[in-house]
Amino acid sequence: MQEIVSYLVQHPEVLEQVMFGKASLLGVDNDQLLSIIKAFEGFELQGKVTLWNLNKG
């Protein structure tokens, strides 16, 4: 699982394809996939807020 998450951090376009059903992650069940997607959604949201705050000042 850690290797998959590391790969997705380096290649966020793959996660996007997985989310839109254009790709799949081998060896990952649906519960794990939902957990990964939720984690990345939170990470992405936090990154956008941080970036917005930096641009504001």
mmCIF file as Biopython writes it, N, C-alpha, C and O atoms, coordinates in Angstrom:
data_model
#
loop_
_atom_site.group_PDB
_atom_site.id
_atom_site.type_symbol
_atom_site.label_atom_id
_atom_site.label_alt_id
_atom_site.label_comp_id
_atom_site.label_asym_id
_atom_site.label_entity_id
_atom_site.label_seq_id
_atom_site.pdbx_PDB_ins_code
_atom_site.Cartn_x
_atom_site.Cartn_y
_atom_site.Cartn_z
_atom_site.occupancy
_atom_site.B_iso_or_equiv
_atom_site.auth_seq_id
_atom_site.auth_asym_id
_atom_site.pdbx_PDB_model_num
ATOM 1   N N  . MET A ? 1  ? 0.829   -1.189 0.000   1.0 0.0 1  A 1 
ATOM 2   C CA . MET A ? 1  ? 0.000   0.000  0.000   1.0 0.0 1  A 1 
ATOM 3   C C  . MET A ? 1  ? 0.875   1.256  0.000   1.0 0.0 1  A 1 
ATOM 4   O O  . MET A ? 1  ? 0.582   2.216  -0.712  1.0 0.0 1  A 1 
ATOM 5   N N  . GLN A ? 2  ? 1.936   1.251  0.787   1.0 0.0 2  A 1 
ATOM 6   C CA . GLN A ? 2  ? 2.826   2.414  0.864   1.0 0.0 2  A 1 
ATOM 7   C C  . GLN A ? 2  ? 3.454   2.709  -0.503  1.0 0.0 2  A 1 
ATOM 8   O O  . GLN A ? 2  ? 3.612   3.871  -0.880  1.0 0.0 2  A 1 
ATOM 9   N N  . GLU A ? 3  ? 3.806   1.671  -1.229  1.0 0.0 3  A 1 
ATOM 10  C CA . GLU A ? 3  ? 4.394   1.862  -2.564  1.0 0.0 3  A 1 
ATOM 11  C C  . GLU A ? 3  ? 3.387   2.499  -3.518  1.0 0.0 3  A 1 
ATOM 12  O O  . GLU A ? 3  ? 3.753   3.342  -4.338  1.0 0.0 3  A 1 
ATOM 13  N N  . ILE A ? 4  ? 2.124   2.098  -3.413  1.0 0.0 4  A 1 
ATOM 14  C CA . ILE A ? 4  ? 1.084   2.661  -4.274  1.0 0.0 4  A 1 
ATOM 15  C C  . ILE A ? 4  ? 0.898   4.139  -3.967  1.0 0.0 4  A 1 
ATOM 16  O O  . ILE A ? 4  ? 0.822   4.960  -4.880  1.0 0.0 4  A 1 
ATOM 17  N N  . VAL A ? 5  ? 0.825   4.480  -2.686  1.0 0.0 5  A 1 
ATOM 18  C CA . VAL A ? 5  ? 0.641   5.873  -2.293  1.0 0.0 5  A 1 
ATOM 19  C C  . VAL A ? 5  ? 1.836   6.712  -2.747  1.0 0.0 5  A 1 
ATOM 20  O O  . VAL A ? 5  ? 1.656   7.822  -3.248  1.0 0.0 5  A 1 
ATOM 21  N N  . SER A ? 6  ? 3.030   6.199  -2.580  1.0 0.0 6  A 1 
ATOM 22  C CA . SER A ? 6  ? 4.226   6.921  -3.032  1.0 0.0 6  A 1 
ATOM 23  C C  . SER A ? 6  ? 4.177   7.160  -4.540  1.0 0.0 6  A 1 
ATOM 24  O O  . SER A ? 6  ? 4.513   8.245  -5.014  1.0 0.0 6  A 1 
ATOM 25  N N  . TYR A ? 7  ? 3.764   6.155  -5.277  1.0 0.0 7  A 1 
ATOM 26  C CA . TYR A ? 7  ? 3.657   6.293  -6.731  1.0 0.0 7  A 1 
ATOM 27  C C  . TYR A ? 7  ? 2.630   7.366  -7.093  1.0 0.0 7  A 1 
ATOM 28  O O  . TYR A ? 7  ? 2.868   8.188  -7.978  1.0 0.0 7  A 1 
ATOM 29  N N  . LEU A ? 8  ? 1.498   7.353  -6.411  1.0 0.0 8  A 1 
ATOM 30  C CA . LEU A ? 8  ? 0.446   8.322  -6.718  1.0 0.0 8  A 1 
ATOM 31  C C  . LEU A ? 8  ? 0.854   9.747  -6.347  1.0 0.0 8  A 1 
ATOM 32  O O  . LEU A ? 8  ? 0.419   10.702 -6.992  1.0 0.0 8  A 1 
ATOM 33  N N  . VAL A ? 9  ? 1.674   9.897  -5.328  1.0 0.0 9  A 1 
ATOM 34  C CA . VAL A ? 9  ? 2.183   11.220 -4.978  1.0 0.0 9  A 1 
ATOM 35  C C  . VAL A ? 9  ? 3.060   11.744 -6.118  1.0 0.0 9  A 1 
ATOM 36  O O  . VAL A ? 9  ? 3.006   12.925 -6.462  1.0 0.0 9  A 1 
ATOM 37  N N  . GLN A ? 10 ? 3.853   10.870 -6.685  1.0 0.0 10 A 1 
ATOM 38  C CA . GLN A ? 10 ? 4.748   11.262 -7.774  1.0 0.0 10 A 1 
ATOM 39  C C  . GLN A ? 10 ? 4.019   11.407 -9.111  1.0 0.0 10 A 1 
ATOM 40  O O  . GLN A ? 10 ? 4.484   12.119 -10.001 1.0 0.0 10 A 1 
ATOM 41  N N  . HIS A ? 11 ? 2.873   10.728 -9.248  1.0 0.0 11 A 1 
ATOM 42  C CA . HIS A ? 11 ? 2.125   10.717 -10.510 1.0 0.0 11 A 1 
ATOM 43  C C  . HIS A ? 11 ? 0.640   10.973 -10.248 1.0 0.0 11 A 1 
ATOM 44  O O  . HIS A ? 11 ? -0.174  10.062 -10.401 1.0 0.0 11 A 1 
ATOM 45  N N  . PRO A ? 12 ? 0.276   12.187 -9.857  1.0 0.0 12 A 1 
ATOM 46  C CA . PRO A ? 12 ? -1.125  12.471 -9.515  1.0 0.0 12 A 1 
ATOM 47  C C  . PRO A ? 12 ? -2.089  12.282 -10.691 1.0 0.0 12 A 1 
ATOM 48  O O  . PRO A ? 12 ? -3.286  12.091 -10.479 1.0 0.0 12 A 1 
ATOM 49  N N  . GLU A ? 13 ? -1.585  12.334 -11.910 1.0 0.0 13 A 1 
ATOM 50  C CA . GLU A ? 13 ? -2.454  12.118 -13.064 1.0 0.0 13 A 1 
ATOM 51  C C  . GLU A ? 13 ? -3.011  10.700 -13.085 1.0 0.0 13 A 1 
ATOM 52  O O  . GLU A ? 13 ? -4.100  10.470 -13.611 1.0 0.0 13 A 1 
ATOM 53  N N  . VAL A ? 14 ? -2.276  9.750  -12.520 1.0 0.0 14 A 1 
ATOM 54  C CA . VAL A ? 14 ? -2.755  8.368  -12.443 1.0 0.0 14 A 1 
ATOM 55  C C  . VAL A ? 14 ? -3.939  8.284  -11.481 1.0 0.0 14 A 1 
ATOM 56  O O  . VAL A ? 14 ? -4.929  7.612  -11.769 1.0 0.0 14 A 1 
ATOM 57  N N  . LEU A ? 15 ? -3.839  8.959  -10.348 1.0 0.0 15 A 1 
ATOM 58  C CA . LEU A ? 15 ? -4.950  8.969  -9.399  1.0 0.0 15 A 1 
ATOM 59  C C  . LEU A ? 15 ? -6.194  9.566  -10.045 1.0 0.0 15 A 1 
ATOM 60  O O  . LEU A ? 15 ? -7.303  9.074  -9.832  1.0 0.0 15 A 1 
ATOM 61  N N  . GLU A ? 16 ? -6.020  10.603 -10.818 1.0 0.0 16 A 1 
ATOM 62  C CA . GLU A ? 16 ? -7.152  11.223 -11.514 1.0 0.0 16 A 1 
ATOM 63  C C  . GLU A ? 16 ? -7.802  10.225 -12.467 1.0 0.0 16 A 1 
ATOM 64  O O  . GLU A ? 16 ? -9.029  10.150 -12.541 1.0 0.0 16 A 1 
ATOM 65  N N  . GLN A ? 17 ? -6.994  9.463  -13.192 1.0 0.0 17 A 1 
ATOM 66  C CA . GLN A ? 17 ? -7.536  8.453  -14.103 1.0 0.0 17 A 1 
ATOM 67  C C  . GLN A ? 17 ? -8.279  7.371  -13.332 1.0 0.0 17 A 1 
ATOM 68  O O  . GLN A ? 17 ? -9.323  6.901  -13.784 1.0 0.0 17 A 1 
ATOM 69  N N  . VAL A ? 18 ? -7.764  6.975  -12.191 1.0 0.0 18 A 1 
ATOM 70  C CA . VAL A ? 18 ? -8.432  5.972  -11.355 1.0 0.0 18 A 1 
ATOM 71  C C  . VAL A ? 18 ? -9.779  6.512  -10.878 1.0 0.0 18 A 1 
ATOM 72  O O  . VAL A ? 18 ? -10.783 5.800  -10.900 1.0 0.0 18 A 1 
ATOM 73  N N  . MET A ? 19 ? -9.796  7.768  -10.451 1.0 0.0 19 A 1 
ATOM 74  C CA . MET A ? 19 ? -11.027 8.364  -9.943  1.0 0.0 19 A 1 
ATOM 75  C C  . MET A ? 19 ? -12.105 8.453  -11.017 1.0 0.0 19 A 1 
ATOM 76  O O  . MET A ? 19 ? -13.294 8.361  -10.711 1.0 0.0 19 A 1 
ATOM 77  N N  . PHE A ? 20 ? -11.701 8.631  -12.271 1.0 0.0 20 A 1 
ATOM 78  C CA . PHE A ? 20 ? -12.663 8.725  -13.371 1.0 0.0 20 A 1 
ATOM 79  C C  . PHE A ? 20 ? -12.930 7.380  -14.041 1.0 0.0 20 A 1 
ATOM 80  O O  . PHE A ? 20 ? -13.623 7.314  -15.056 1.0 0.0 20 A 1 
ATOM 81  N N  . GLY A ? 21 ? -12.377 6.308  -13.469 1.0 0.0 21 A 1 
ATOM 82  C CA . GLY A ? 21 ? -12.644 4.971  -13.992 1.0 0.0 21 A 1 
ATOM 83  C C  . GLY A ? 21 ? -11.870 4.612  -15.243 1.0 0.0 21 A 1 
ATOM 84  O O  . GLY A ? 21 ? -12.203 3.634  -15.912 1.0 0.0 21 A 1 
ATOM 85  N N  . LYS A ? 22 ? -10.845 5.382  -15.573 1.0 0.0 22 A 1 
ATOM 86  C CA . LYS A ? 22 ? -10.057 5.110  -16.769 1.0 0.0 22 A 1 
ATOM 87  C C  . LYS A ? 22 ? -8.844  4.233  -16.478 1.0 0.0 22 A 1 
ATOM 88  O O  . LYS A ? 22 ? -8.152  3.796  -17.398 1.0 0.0 22 A 1 
ATOM 89  N N  . ALA A ? 23 ? -8.588  3.977  -15.192 1.0 0.0 23 A 1 
ATOM 90  C CA . ALA A ? 23 ? -7.473  3.122  -14.775 1.0 0.0 23 A 1 
ATOM 91  C C  . ALA A ? 23 ? -7.864  2.452  -13.464 1.0 0.0 23 A 1 
ATOM 92  O O  . ALA A ? 23 ? -8.818  2.863  -12.803 1.0 0.0 23 A 1 
ATOM 93  N N  . SER A ? 24 ? -7.127  1.431  -13.102 1.0 0.0 24 A 1 
ATOM 94  C CA . SER A ? 24 ? -7.377  0.751  -11.830 1.0 0.0 24 A 1 
ATOM 95  C C  . SER A ? 24 ? -6.046  0.447  -11.153 1.0 0.0 24 A 1 
ATOM 96  O O  . SER A ? 24 ? -4.988  0.435  -11.783 1.0 0.0 24 A 1 
ATOM 97  N N  . LEU A ? 25 ? -6.135  0.203  -9.863  1.0 0.0 25 A 1 
ATOM 98  C CA . LEU A ? 25 ? -4.942  -0.139 -9.076  1.0 0.0 25 A 1 
ATOM 99  C C  . LEU A ? 25 ? -5.002  -1.622 -8.753  1.0 0.0 25 A 1 
ATOM 100 O O  . LEU A ? 25 ? -5.890  -2.067 -8.024  1.0 0.0 25 A 1 
ATOM 101 N N  . LEU A ? 26 ? -4.068  -2.383 -9.288  1.0 0.0 26 A 1 
ATOM 102 C CA . LEU A ? 26 ? -4.047  -3.821 -9.046  1.0 0.0 26 A 1 
ATOM 103 C C  . LEU A ? 26 ? -3.707  -4.117 -7.595  1.0 0.0 26 A 1 
ATOM 104 O O  . LEU A ? 26 ? -2.825  -3.487 -7.012  1.0 0.0 26 A 1 
ATOM 105 N N  . GLY A ? 27 ? -4.407  -5.071 -7.024  1.0 0.0 27 A 1 
ATOM 106 C CA . GLY A ? 27 ? -4.127  -5.487 -5.657  1.0 0.0 27 A 1 
ATOM 107 C C  . GLY A ? 27 ? -4.731  -4.584 -4.604  1.0 0.0 27 A 1 
ATOM 108 O O  . GLY A ? 27 ? -4.414  -4.719 -3.422  1.0 0.0 27 A 1 
ATOM 109 N N  . VAL A ? 28 ? -5.608  -3.652 -5.011  1.0 0.0 28 A 1 
ATOM 110 C CA . VAL A ? 28 ? -6.244  -2.731 -4.061  1.0 0.0 28 A 1 
ATOM 111 C C  . VAL A ? 28 ? -7.742  -2.991 -4.111  1.0 0.0 28 A 1 
ATOM 112 O O  . VAL A ? 28 ? -8.359  -2.905 -5.173  1.0 0.0 28 A 1 
ATOM 113 N N  . ASP A ? 29 ? -8.331  -3.311 -2.947  1.0 0.0 29 A 1 
ATOM 114 C CA . ASP A ? 29 ? -9.772  -3.547 -2.942  1.0 0.0 29 A 1 
ATOM 115 C C  . ASP A ? 29 ? -10.520 -2.212 -2.850  1.0 0.0 29 A 1 
ATOM 116 O O  . ASP A ? 29 ? -9.903  -1.162 -2.673  1.0 0.0 29 A 1 
ATOM 117 N N  . ASN A ? 30 ? -11.831 -2.260 -2.969  1.0 0.0 30 A 1 
ATOM 118 C CA . ASN A ? 30 ? -12.632 -1.037 -3.018  1.0 0.0 30 A 1 
ATOM 119 C C  . ASN A ? 30 ? -12.505 -0.194 -1.759  1.0 0.0 30 A 1 
ATOM 120 O O  . ASN A ? 30 ? -12.440 1.032  -1.847  1.0 0.0 30 A 1 
ATOM 121 N N  . ASP A ? 31 ? -12.469 -0.824 -0.590  1.0 0.0 31 A 1 
ATOM 122 C CA . ASP A ? 31 ? -12.325 -0.071 0.661   1.0 0.0 31 A 1 
ATOM 123 C C  . ASP A ? 31 ? -10.993 0.666  0.709   1.0 0.0 31 A 1 
ATOM 124 O O  . ASP A ? 31 ? -10.931 1.824  1.121   1.0 0.0 31 A 1 
ATOM 125 N N  . GLN A ? 32 ? -9.939  -0.006 0.289   1.0 0.0 32 A 1 
ATOM 126 C CA . GLN A ? 32 ? -8.621  0.630  0.261   1.0 0.0 32 A 1 
ATOM 127 C C  . GLN A ? 32 ? -8.602  1.769  -0.750  1.0 0.0 32 A 1 
ATOM 128 O O  . GLN A ? 32 ? -8.035  2.830  -0.487  1.0 0.0 32 A 1 
ATOM 129 N N  . LEU A ? 33 ? -9.217  1.550  -1.899  1.0 0.0 33 A 1 
ATOM 130 C CA . LEU A ? 33 ? -9.257  2.578  -2.937  1.0 0.0 33 A 1 
ATOM 131 C C  . LEU A ? 33 ? -9.989  3.825  -2.433  1.0 0.0 33 A 1 
ATOM 132 O O  . LEU A ? 33 ? -9.527  4.945  -2.647  1.0 0.0 33 A 1 
ATOM 133 N N  . LEU A ? 34 ? -11.119 3.632  -1.772  1.0 0.0 34 A 1 
ATOM 134 C CA . LEU A ? 34 ? -11.861 4.776  -1.242  1.0 0.0 34 A 1 
ATOM 135 C C  . LEU A ? 34 ? -11.035 5.521  -0.199  1.0 0.0 34 A 1 
ATOM 136 O O  . LEU A ? 34 ? -11.061 6.751  -0.150  1.0 0.0 34 A 1 
ATOM 137 N N  . SER A ? 35 ? -10.312 4.795  0.622   1.0 0.0 35 A 1 
ATOM 138 C CA . SER A ? 35 ? -9.454  5.433  1.621   1.0 0.0 35 A 1 
ATOM 139 C C  . SER A ? 35 ? -8.357  6.258  0.965   1.0 0.0 35 A 1 
ATOM 140 O O  . SER A ? 35 ? -8.067  7.371  1.404   1.0 0.0 35 A 1 
ATOM 141 N N  . ILE A ? 36 ? -7.753  5.723  -0.072  1.0 0.0 36 A 1 
ATOM 142 C CA . ILE A ? 36 ? -6.695  6.440  -0.789  1.0 0.0 36 A 1 
ATOM 143 C C  . ILE A ? 36 ? -7.262  7.718  -1.413  1.0 0.0 36 A 1 
ATOM 144 O O  . ILE A ? 36 ? -6.670  8.790  -1.294  1.0 0.0 36 A 1 
ATOM 145 N N  . ILE A ? 37 ? -8.404  7.594  -2.073  1.0 0.0 37 A 1 
ATOM 146 C CA . ILE A ? 37 ? -9.004  8.751  -2.728  1.0 0.0 37 A 1 
ATOM 147 C C  . ILE A ? 37 ? -9.359  9.829  -1.714  1.0 0.0 37 A 1 
ATOM 148 O O  . ILE A ? 37 ? -9.089  11.008 -1.942  1.0 0.0 37 A 1 
ATOM 149 N N  . LYS A ? 38 ? -9.964  9.433  -0.595  1.0 0.0 38 A 1 
ATOM 150 C CA . LYS A ? 38 ? -10.318 10.410 0.444   1.0 0.0 38 A 1 
ATOM 151 C C  . LYS A ? 38 ? -9.080  11.098 0.994   1.0 0.0 38 A 1 
ATOM 152 O O  . LYS A ? 38 ? -9.099  12.307 1.230   1.0 0.0 38 A 1 
ATOM 153 N N  . ALA A ? 39 ? -8.024  10.362 1.198   1.0 0.0 39 A 1 
ATOM 154 C CA . ALA A ? 39 ? -6.787  10.940 1.726   1.0 0.0 39 A 1 
ATOM 155 C C  . ALA A ? 39 ? -6.211  11.964 0.750   1.0 0.0 39 A 1 
ATOM 156 O O  . ALA A ? 39 ? -5.769  13.037 1.160   1.0 0.0 39 A 1 
ATOM 157 N N  . PHE A ? 40 ? -6.218  11.635 -0.527  1.0 0.0 40 A 1 
ATOM 158 C CA . PHE A ? 40 ? -5.681  12.559 -1.520  1.0 0.0 40 A 1 
ATOM 159 C C  . PHE A ? 40 ? -6.576  13.768 -1.718  1.0 0.0 40 A 1 
ATOM 160 O O  . PHE A ? 40 ? -6.079  14.861 -1.988  1.0 0.0 40 A 1 
ATOM 161 N N  . GLU A ? 41 ? -7.892  13.597 -1.590  1.0 0.0 41 A 1 
ATOM 162 C CA . GLU A ? 41 ? -8.793  14.739 -1.694  1.0 0.0 41 A 1 
ATOM 163 C C  . GLU A ? 41 ? -8.502  15.736 -0.577  1.0 0.0 41 A 1 
ATOM 164 O O  . GLU A ? 41 ? -8.470  16.943 -0.819  1.0 0.0 41 A 1 
ATOM 165 N N  . GLY A ? 42 ? -8.290  15.246 0.638   1.0 0.0 42 A 1 
ATOM 166 C CA . GLY A ? 42 ? -7.954  16.116 1.754   1.0 0.0 42 A 1 
ATOM 167 C C  . GLY A ? 42 ? -6.606  16.782 1.547   1.0 0.0 42 A 1 
ATOM 168 O O  . GLY A ? 42 ? -6.441  17.963 1.849   1.0 0.0 42 A 1 
ATOM 169 N N  . PHE A ? 43 ? -5.655  16.039 1.039   1.0 0.0 43 A 1 
ATOM 170 C CA . PHE A ? 43 ? -4.316  16.572 0.774   1.0 0.0 43 A 1 
ATOM 171 C C  . PHE A ? 43 ? -4.385  17.662 -0.287  1.0 0.0 43 A 1 
ATOM 172 O O  . PHE A ? 43 ? -3.751  18.707 -0.147  1.0 0.0 43 A 1 
ATOM 173 N N  . GLU A ? 44 ? -5.151  17.423 -1.345  1.0 0.0 44 A 1 
ATOM 174 C CA . GLU A ? 44 ? -5.278  18.396 -2.430  1.0 0.0 44 A 1 
ATOM 175 C C  . GLU A ? 44 ? -5.955  19.662 -1.930  1.0 0.0 44 A 1 
ATOM 176 O O  . GLU A ? 44 ? -5.516  20.766 -2.250  1.0 0.0 44 A 1 
ATOM 177 N N  . LEU A ? 45 ? -7.005  19.517 -1.158  1.0 0.0 45 A 1 
ATOM 178 C CA . LEU A ? 45 ? -7.715  20.671 -0.624  1.0 0.0 45 A 1 
ATOM 179 C C  . LEU A ? 45 ? -6.800  21.492 0.268   1.0 0.0 45 A 1 
ATOM 180 O O  . LEU A ? 45 ? -6.778  22.719 0.167   1.0 0.0 45 A 1 
ATOM 181 N N  . GLN A ? 46 ? -6.049  20.837 1.136   1.0 0.0 46 A 1 
ATOM 182 C CA . GLN A ? 46 ? -5.130  21.535 2.027   1.0 0.0 46 A 1 
ATOM 183 C C  . GLN A ? 46 ? -4.061  22.267 1.217   1.0 0.0 46 A 1 
ATOM 184 O O  . GLN A ? 46 ? -3.701  23.399 1.542   1.0 0.0 46 A 1 
ATOM 185 N N  . GLY A ? 47 ? -3.560  21.635 0.180   1.0 0.0 47 A 1 
ATOM 186 C CA . GLY A ? 47 ? -2.548  22.266 -0.663  1.0 0.0 47 A 1 
ATOM 187 C C  . GLY A ? 47 ? -3.076  23.507 -1.360  1.0 0.0 47 A 1 
ATOM 188 O O  . GLY A ? 47 ? -2.360  24.502 -1.473  1.0 0.0 47 A 1 
ATOM 189 N N  . LYS A ? 48 ? -4.317  23.468 -1.831  1.0 0.0 48 A 1 
ATOM 190 C CA . LYS A ? 48 ? -4.902  24.629 -2.493  1.0 0.0 48 A 1 
ATOM 191 C C  . LYS A ? 48 ? -5.116  25.770 -1.512  1.0 0.0 48 A 1 
ATOM 192 O O  . LYS A ? 48 ? -4.873  26.931 -1.842  1.0 0.0 48 A 1 
ATOM 193 N N  . VAL A ? 49 ? -5.568  25.447 -0.315  1.0 0.0 49 A 1 
ATOM 194 C CA . VAL A ? 49 ? -5.789  26.482 0.687   1.0 0.0 49 A 1 
ATOM 195 C C  . VAL A ? 49 ? -4.465  27.126 1.070   1.0 0.0 49 A 1 
ATOM 196 O O  . VAL A ? 49 ? -4.380  28.348 1.193   1.0 0.0 49 A 1 
ATOM 197 N N  . THR A ? 50 ? -3.443  26.321 1.256   1.0 0.0 50 A 1 
ATOM 198 C CA . THR A ? 50 ? -2.123  26.843 1.593   1.0 0.0 50 A 1 
ATOM 199 C C  . THR A ? 50 ? -1.603  27.743 0.485   1.0 0.0 50 A 1 
ATOM 200 O O  . THR A ? 50 ? -1.080  28.824 0.754   1.0 0.0 50 A 1 
ATOM 201 N N  . LEU A ? 51 ? -1.744  27.303 -0.757  1.0 0.0 51 A 1 
ATOM 202 C CA . LEU A ? 51 ? -1.270  28.090 -1.882  1.0 0.0 51 A 1 
ATOM 203 C C  . LEU A ? 51 ? -2.028  29.417 -1.951  1.0 0.0 51 A 1 
ATOM 204 O O  . LEU A ? 51 ? -1.430  30.466 -2.192  1.0 0.0 51 A 1 
ATOM 205 N N  . TRP A ? 52 ? -3.346  29.366 -1.739  1.0 0.0 52 A 1 
ATOM 206 C CA . TRP A ? 52 ? -4.157  30.574 -1.777  1.0 0.0 52 A 1 
ATOM 207 C C  . TRP A ? 52 ? -3.705  31.538 -0.689  1.0 0.0 52 A 1 
ATOM 208 O O  . TRP A ? 52 ? -3.595  32.738 -0.938  1.0 0.0 52 A 1 
ATOM 209 N N  . ASN A ? 53 ? -3.441  31.034 0.507   1.0 0.0 53 A 1 
ATOM 210 C CA . ASN A ? 53 ? -2.989  31.876 1.605   1.0 0.0 53 A 1 
ATOM 211 C C  . ASN A ? 53 ? -1.639  32.508 1.306   1.0 0.0 53 A 1 
ATOM 212 O O  . ASN A ? 53 ? -1.403  33.660 1.672   1.0 0.0 53 A 1 
ATOM 213 N N  . LEU A ? 54 ? -0.758  31.779 0.652   1.0 0.0 54 A 1 
ATOM 214 C CA . LEU A ? 54 ? 0.552   32.331 0.314   1.0 0.0 54 A 1 
ATOM 215 C C  . LEU A ? 54 ? 0.408   33.429 -0.734  1.0 0.0 54 A 1 
ATOM 216 O O  . LEU A ? 54 ? 1.114   34.436 -0.669  1.0 0.0 54 A 1 
ATOM 217 N N  . ASN A ? 55 ? -0.480  33.256 -1.684  1.0 0.0 55 A 1 
ATOM 218 C CA . ASN A ? 55 ? -0.676  34.266 -2.726  1.0 0.0 55 A 1 
ATOM 219 C C  . ASN A ? 55 ? -1.383  35.502 -2.196  1.0 0.0 55 A 1 
ATOM 220 O O  . ASN A ? 55 ? -1.215  36.598 -2.732  1.0 0.0 55 A 1 
ATOM 221 N N  . LYS A ? 56 ? -2.160  35.332 -1.165  1.0 0.0 56 A 1 
ATOM 222 C CA . LYS A ? 56 ? -2.942  36.431 -0.593  1.0 0.0 56 A 1 
ATOM 223 C C  . LYS A ? 56 ? -2.039  37.503 0.022   1.0 0.0 56 A 1 
ATOM 224 O O  . LYS A ? 56 ? -2.285  38.699 -0.133  1.0 0.0 56 A 1 
ATOM 225 N N  . GLY A ? 57 ? -0.996  37.058 0.718   1.0 0.0 57 A 1 
ATOM 226 C CA . GLY A ? 57 ? -0.149  37.969 1.475   1.0 0.0 57 A 1 
ATOM 227 C C  . GLY A ? 57 ? 0.846   38.614 0.610   1.0 0.0 57 A 1 
ATOM 228 O O  . GLY A ? 57 ? 1.648   39.418 1.085   1.0 0.0 57 A 1 
#
